[in-house]
Amino acid sequence: MPRAIPRLEYLFNPSTIAVIGASREPVKWGSIVLSNIIKGGYEGKVYPINPKAEKIQGLKSYPNIGKVPLEIDLSIIAIPAISARIPEVFEDCSEKNVKMAIILSSGFGETGEEGRRAEEELVSAARKASIRFVGPNSMGIFSALSNLHALMPTIRPQKGSISFVSQSGNLGVQMLSRGEQLGVGFSMFVSSGNEADLHCEDYIDYFRRDQNTKVILLYMEGLRDGKRFIEITRKTTKQKPIIALKAGETRAGAKAALSHTGALAGSSRIYNSVFKQFGVIKAENTEEMLDFALAFNQPLPKGRKVAILTRGGGWGVVTADACNKSGIEVPKPPEELLEELDKLLPSYWSRNNPIDTVAVRDPTVSIDILNIISKWKDIDGLIILGGFGEFYSDFLKRIGFDDFYIEMHREILERDVKKLIEIANNSGKPIFAVAFKLLDRSKMIRLLNENNIPVYYSPERAIKAFAKLIEREEYLKARAKGF
Amino acid sequence: MPRAIPRLEYLFNPSTIAVIGASREPVKWGSIVLSNIIKGGYEGKVYPINPKAEKIQGLKSYPNIGKVPLEIDLSIIAIPAISARIPEVFEDCSEKNVKMAIILSSGFGETGEEGRRAEEELVSAARKASIRFVGPNSMGIFSALSNLHALMPTIRPQKGSISFVSQSGNLGVQMLSRGEQLGVGFSMFVSSGNEADLHCEDYIDYFRRDQNTKVILLYMEGLRDGKRFIEITRKTTKQKPIIALKAGETRAGAKAALSHTGALAGSSRIYNSVFKQFGVIKAENTEEMLDFALAFNQPLPKGRKVAILTRGGGWGVVTADACNKSGIEVPKPPEELLEELDKLLPSYWSRNNPIDTVAVRDPTVSIDILNIISKWKDIDGLIILGGFGEFYSDFLKRIGFDDFYIEMHREILERDVKKLIEIANNSGKPIFAVAFKLLDRSKMIRLLNENNIPVYYSPERAIKAFAKLIEREEYLKARAKGF
């Protein structure tokens, strides 16, 4: 019998939450998660459940969920698996009309035969109680819309348009943390744990329907229902890009995955062919996950031609190489464009693409060059190498320019960056920026982040990500033709 | 007629320097380079040369080099190329017994036919004056030994054991700057510019003979004397690793390189086969340059087997995948080792490699686990994923632990890190660390940096770099067999 579509709005946007296993000891997970929910600014009602406490973290505590005065949408279960009380807890939950649960407790399927049996009992108890659940062995969820940080770690992810399901809690959480460092924001995150009940495809299906999600990110080690994954994926990639890292691809990796979440990794050949056929964008490593997700903040290119704007010859060369390797063209600018640029650049400039501004230092030049390039109809995207970050301001400061001059330089730079954002918004073409000071968090870079211009710290990584926009555009075109 | 080996000690370790084109205007290159030399702490004598000034930056200035009271080892020439005075300057230099020059001026071979002729004149004038020179179109040099920052940009590279020749000034300098951010140190750097006289192979040959250089790094776009490059490379790779990024590999890249330094890029097939035959380690992108250089701070592995120590299942899986893809083995630990680990880890631990400590939080456990792993004779290296950086301290702070506890945790962590360093030093095997907070510059990470344990921010990149140690070991073995 097919089961109803899980109502994941009760998971990601609940009105009432019970934290079962909430504790006054700060080092217990139940206590940490409760504190994260409260400090994270969740606006619904949250009830700590603990048989021994009257008050936890300033909130009235209840000995069991039955005593809570309201119905509960979501139960977060943080009691040890070995207590074997979870099925019983589900019974209590059912009386309060709980729709969703997150089981943080570990020690189930990932630990061997006995754990697998306990996990099966969990599933039966949940079905009896009409509760759908995340986990077990989950590190929790995040939802930007409801300010919900139901997470074991204390991170506060940046809000944005990526929704992410990760079969590894640790890896997922560190990606959120990296996002925070890089200015990459998330709409929803779920550490799906062992996926005893809800599977990664259930979350994907919900992300597909969520208006705030522009890109879906997936870290996976294995699948419990390949057929359903394919069905949902196919439906989803018509609307939104899915970027997936499939780990456990190799023998050594698969062995590690088995002892990690109990997942059967499956052959990488099968996954590659499924991904390709159903338009899933494959990340080859953990860095590519965020690199690629970031790219989809930009519109898709209509073709394969880009202009590269650089301030240093060498960077132009490696970027052109990277384009060639990814099948991206770097065409020569038309003569009339070259003539316009001639007026601004020294006589010996390269007159080609990459457009090398030969480190011309007059700051008013960049904006004029950008204006000229924006008239180039025959390109499908623009890659800008350097010039936005703190590199040059640092230089000015160190050679002894006074604060007044540096401030003036910053104002001109800010004007240029705003102009770039305007050009990007009007052009309908993807524009990527590359900064050379690693993790530059200066005002200009933040301005680019906030306006959805992706910033990379390596041109080669920027180009690989750009190629994924092309891949998606071509997939959508093929699919529109009725494939 | 073969020319004498250039005496590059006068370039990288001069007793006296003249800066020709020194200026009182802070924005002129001559002024910036002079200021960098002075502020950088160069201990020899430096003489500004300027026909119009009496004093520049607190130093007595001379109208021409002839008026300087001492002999000059190195002249740095920062007058515009268009003044066409450089050949004349060489004549003056020759009277002062100048051995080396750096020509920062641009506008030569990289600008077209006329520039190429001017460059040829430069070469004749230098030969007549018995001066060897860097450039033109160079951004300068750095030498840790003599605290010499004869550079156009204001960076202060970290001191270390990498010596680096870059045919792109911009790219080279930004690598130095990244090194500073990542804790990667340099012994010497030269922006070789157009290589009208001294070629990249001349610097490589000098780096080969330099005791402080452990790794040679090369960014190249093309060669002027392929045969000599091969000769010197072959001699060098017997003693030290050379890591090279060959840019301009593709059609688009080669075109860009031509207009950048006038270099003929040559076919990538030829370079690949030369690199392979003569043991040059190829970096595929700019990130790999520093990733690989960093690795060679560690001893070479005797074989292909590694142990992976992780605190999170997912990271273990992607690392095992990366190993498999690079031909690195992840063998199962022997039973007696597993039994020892059983005593420390929860009953459901994976009993396999990656050794997943299942996020055991007792901080005294790590050191015991490390001690056990260090007894594992049959592995050739160790990869440690996480646990050293600020990630966990941040977590403790956020869940409300007081400063006293966090300080205690830091002390235990520091003891563990020191133990790791001791194990690394005694084992003779390569040990790599992976940190998950990007650009973590906390005390523990610095301690690892200072003790030559490479720190990466992505396990996949760490593994690629580890594979290069294996490549080098195998090259040396093959070569010892008389290949």
Interface residues (C-beta under 8 A of the other chain):
Chain A: P26 V27 S31 I32 S35 G107 E110 T111 G112 G115 P153 T154 S166 Q167 S168 G169 N170 L171 G172 Q174 S177 R178 Q181 L182 Y219 E221 L245 A247 G248 E249 T250 R251 A252 G253 K255 A256 A257 S259 H260 T261 N285 T286 E287 R311 G312 G313 G314 W315 G316 V317 V318 A320 D321 A322 C323 N324 K325 E329 V330 S347 Y348 S350 R351 N352 P354 D356 A359 F391 D394 F395 R398 I399 G400 F401 F436 K437 L438 L439 S458 P459 E460 R461
Chain B: P26 V27 S31 I32 S35 G107 E110 T111 G112 G115 P153 T154 S166 Q167 S168 G169 N170 L171 G172 Q174 S177 R178 Q181 L182 Y219 E221 L245 A247 G248 E249 T250 R251 A252 G253 K255 A256 A257 S259 H260 T261 N285 T286 E287 R311 G312 G313 G314 W315 G316 V317 V318 A320 D321 A322 C323 N324 K325 E329 V330 S347 Y348 S350 R351 N352 P354 D356 A359 F391 D394 F395 R398 I399 G400 F401 F436 K437 L438 L439 S458 P459 E460 R461
